[in-house]
Amino acid sequence: MTAPRLFTLDRDRDVSGVSGTGTVADGVVWPDGTVSIRWRGPRPSTVFWDSLEHAEFVHGHQGATRFMWADTPKEN
């Protein structure tokens, strides 16, 4: 990957009772594979992960939250 890739976190069910449902965060996968997520809502925060796999493990809530890509990666 040579350019950042944008996504949102869309939550169908709020497992934790904190973030709510709908689009709850915005994110970027950087060219080196690291991930930044910015939470929306009344107490926004930003978190960084070493990989998308790690972010999905923590925030995916076994399918209750979907990572929705805002773009389609370009073929090299």
C-alpha positions in Angstrom: 0.0 0.0 0.0 1.4 3.4 -1.0 -1.3 5.8 0.3 -3.4 6.0 3.5 -6.7 4.2 3.4 -9.8 5.7 5.1 -12.5 3.9 7.0 -15.3 4.3 9.5 -16.4 2.1 12.3 -20.1 1.4 12.0 -21.7 -0.2 15.1 -24.9 -2.2 14.9 -25.0 -3.0 18.6 -23.2 -1.2 21.4 -21.6 -4.1 23.4 -19.8 -1.8 25.8 -22.6 0.7 26.3 -20.2 3.6 25.7 -20.0 4.5 22.0 -23.6 4.1 20.8 -24.6 2.8 17.4 -24.2 4.0 13.8 -20.9 5.5 12.7 -18.9 5.8 15.9 -15.3 6.5 14.7 -13.2 7.5 11.7 -9.9 5.8 10.9 -6.9 5.6 8.7 -4.6 2.7 7.8 -1.2 4.2 7.1 1.2 2.9 4.4 3.3 1.2 7.0 0.3 -0.7 8.3 -0.3 1.2 11.5 -3.8 2.4 12.3 -5.3 5.6 13.8 -8.9 5.7 15.0 -10.6 8.9 16.1 -13.8 8.3 18.2 -16.8 10.5 17.7 -19.3 11.6 20.4 -19.3 13.7 23.5 -15.8 12.4 24.7 -13.8 12.0 21.5 -10.3 10.4 21.7 -7.7 9.0 19.3 -6.0 5.7 19.6 -3.2 4.1 17.6 -2.7 0.4 16.7 0.3 -1.5 15.2 -2.1 -3.2 12.7 -5.7 -3.4 11.5 -5.9 -6.9 12.9 -5.2 -5.6 16.4 -7.8 -2.8 16.1 -10.4 -5.2 14.8 -9.7 -7.7 17.6 -10.4 -5.0 20.2 -13.1 -2.9 18.6 -14.9 -5.4 16.2 -16.9 -6.9 19.1 -17.3 -10.2 17.2 -19.1 -8.6 14.2 -21.1 -5.9 16.1 -18.8 -3.3 14.6 -17.9 -3.2 11.0 -14.9 -1.5 9.4 -16.4 0.3 6.3 -13.8 1.4 3.7 -14.3 4.9 2.3 -12.2 4.1 -0.8 -11.1 1.2 -2.9 -7.3 0.5 -3.0 -5.6 1.3 -6.3 -3.9 -1.5 -8.2 -0.2 -1.0 -8.6 
